[in-house]
Amino acid sequence: MALDPRLLEILACPEDKGPLYYLEDEAILYNPRLSRSYSIREDIPVMLIDEANALDAGETARLDARVRSEGIEATFTP
């Protein structure tokens, strides 16, 4: 089940307060500025800084390329 579009319009990174990218099939919300992702468990975003996943350069590059190539839009525009 996908996240509610209304929820996506307001979701922001809890650390830098910036927009995120929703990758539904990977069940994550991705923050390219901090190279981290937030898991989605049972259709609930886990937006705790301590539980964020730090991404290495390779994973960050892969997700950046995917966001660009698939035209994935940010959760909001600052």
C-alpha angles and dihedrals in degrees: 000000000000124000116264110268090226090058091049090055091064104032114116135170108272091221107044097016090228130132124282135210118237115219101186098186091052092043094230143118108219128210109194093185093063097027093236140117135209119219125233111217122187089346092306120115111229099218099176115128091216091056097047117118115239109220126213122229093264094053091045090052091048093051093044090052092048093049090051098043095045095040093234108182125223119253089251140348114248 
